[in-house]
């Protein structure tokens, strides 16, 4: 007897939501497109495009943005995502400061706040208090109500377990399974998203910066700590528990220097800003003083041997990435990476070439990030936008 399958409920609704998400995403990254453009780019029929666009306009997500001449026909109406439909917050939880930025949907910054962290003082309560205080500050400065915020994205230095409570494992902070999401939800009803800071920086550069147009990219973040985001065929590689990208804790020297993670010989113990400054005799410096101290080193002839050593180890680390992942582009970012890259990029490229196989080295470009140290917060905000687009423009808390 032949089994008759019953139609699955929600199938038509799922198709409609998928079409809506596809059109909204295409329009978001296309900036201003006509209905004809959307049909051509998505492969959806003109009738489907017209219906979905009508719904998006009725919901206030999409607006008309003028007209453009067409070939022999009537002018075509351009469409764009309404940037004021909602707002997103990006947070960079760094080792020396917590930075918050409020953006509209065009990723135009509307307000920002920043709070210094004391050395070795990264208790969860301190970080949570800074985030909630900063949230109130940026909303007040921009005149935005909390109900207009689609979500808060947070970049942290560590491993993020993507559970509802967002468990954070950050050895540098002494955090082991800190439920950051739950702690923040005690102070705000806005949806919370979080990811490793290198991952959020990578997404920002992929969307808006040095990674635009590339499909196979490694984004490196070099600050006090060191990390990486690995993007293969346009998707971020995360591994089993989202811990992929801990490049700073790959072994670069057997029985080498002690690393603050508890291991020895880690790349971070040779190219992280704290390690470079310690090799120069600077030791640990409070707050943002690490940045000014590293900048001063780059103009100090006496510091050249230490910098040469750091470049050599960084080149070996980049060579390993090239041999393992065969990327078309490696982007050097993070405040320390940008300082080193602006002064020593030719030397860094040459060092990488000494450790990479000839063929993949010939296929890769090593570039500096274009978005600056603020890219972590910007990328964290894109976590919210990504969710918004996937949910076809329906706010999570609607």
Rosetta blueprint (number, residue, H / E / L):
1 X L
2 X L
3 X L
4 X L
5 X L
6 X L
7 X L
8 X L
9 X L
10 X L
11 X H
12 X H
13 X H
14 X H
15 X H
16 X H
17 X H
18 X H
19 X H
20 X H
21 X H
22 X H
23 X H
24 X H
25 X H
26 X H
27 X H
28 X H
29 X H
30 X H
31 X L
32 X L
33 X E
34 X E
35 X H
36 X H
37 X H
38 X H
39 X H
40 X H
41 X H
42 X H
43 X L
44 X L
45 X L
46 X H
47 X H
48 X H
49 X H
50 X H
51 X H
52 X H
53 X H
54 X H
55 X H
56 X H
57 X H
58 X H
59 X L
60 X L
61 X L
62 X E
63 X E
64 X E
65 X E
66 X E
67 X E
68 X E
69 X L
70 X L
71 X L
72 X L
73 X L
74 X L
75 X L
76 X E
77 X E
78 X E
79 X E
80 X E
81 X E
82 X L
83 X L
84 X L
85 X L
86 X L
87 X E
88 X E
89 X E
90 X E
91 X E
92 X E
93 X E
94 X L
95 X L
96 X L
97 X E
98 X E
99 X E
100 X E
101 X E
102 X E
103 X E
104 X E
105 X L
106 X L
107 X L
108 X L
109 X E
110 X E
111 X E
112 X E
113 X E
114 X E
115 X E
116 X E
117 X L
118 X L
119 X L
120 X L
121 X L
122 X L
123 X L
124 X H
125 X H
126 X H
127 X H
128 X H
129 X H
130 X H
131 X H
132 X H
133 X H
134 X H
135 X H
136 X H
137 X H
138 X H
139 X H
140 X H
141 X H
142 X H
143 X L
144 X L
145 X L
146 X H
147 X H
148 X H
149 X E
150 X E
151 X E
152 X E
153 X E
154 X E
155 X E
156 X E
157 X L
158 X L
159 X E
160 X E
161 X E
162 X L
163 X L
164 X L
165 X L
166 X L
167 X E
168 X E
169 X E
170 X E
171 X H
172 X H
173 X H
174 X L
175 X E
176 X E
177 X E
178 X E
179 X E
180 X H
181 X H
182 X H
183 X H
184 X H
185 X H
186 X L
187 X L
188 X L
189 X L
190 X L
191 X L
192 X E
193 X E
194 X E
195 X E
196 X E
197 X H
198 X H
199 X H
200 X H
201 X H
202 X H
203 X H
204 X H
205 X H
206 X H
207 X H
208 X H
209 X L
210 X L
211 X L
212 X L
213 X L
214 X L
215 X L
216 X L
217 X E
218 X E
219 X E
220 X E
221 X E
222 X E
223 X L
224 X L
225 X L
226 X E
227 X E
228 X E
229 X E
230 X E
231 X E
232 X E
233 X L
234 X L
235 X E
236 X E
237 X L
238 X L
239 X L
240 X L
241 X L
242 X L
243 X L
244 X L
245 X L
246 X L
247 X H
248 X H
249 X H
250 X L
251 X E
252 X L
253 X L
254 X L
255 X L
256 X L
257 X L
258 X E
259 X L
260 X L
261 X L
262 X L
263 X L
264 X E
265 X L
266 X E
267 X L
268 X H
269 X H
270 X H
271 X H
272 X L
273 X H
274 X H
275 X H
276 X H
277 X H
278 X H
279 X H
280 X L
281 X L
282 X L
283 X L
284 X L
285 X L
286 X L
287 X L
288 X L
289 X H
290 X H
291 X H
292 X H
293 X H
294 X H
295 X H
296 X H
297 X H
298 X L
299 X L
300 X L
301 X H
302 X H
303 X H
304 X H
305 X H
306 X H
307 X H
308 X H
309 X H
310 X H
311 X H
312 X H
313 X H
314 X H
315 X H
316 X H
317 X H
318 X H
319 X H
320 X H
321 X H
322 X H
323 X H
324 X H
325 X H
326 X L
327 X L
328 X L
329 X E
330 X E
331 X E
332 X E
333 X E
334 X L
335 X H
336 X H
337 X H
338 X H
339 X H
340 X H
341 X H
342 X H
343 X H
344 X H
345 X H
346 X H
347 X H
348 X H
349 X H
350 X H
351 X H
352 X H
353 X H
354 X H
355 X H
356 X L
357 X L
358 X H
359 X H
360 X H
361 X H
362 X H
363 X H
364 X L
365 X E
366 X E
367 X E
368 X E
369 X L
370 X L
371 X L
372 X L
373 X L
374 X L
375 X H
376 X H
377 X H
378 X H
379 X H
380 X H
381 X H
382 X H
383 X H
384 X H
385 X H
386 X H
387 X H
388 X H
389 X H
390 X H
391 X L
392 X L
393 X L
394 X L
395 X L
396 X L
397 X L
398 X L
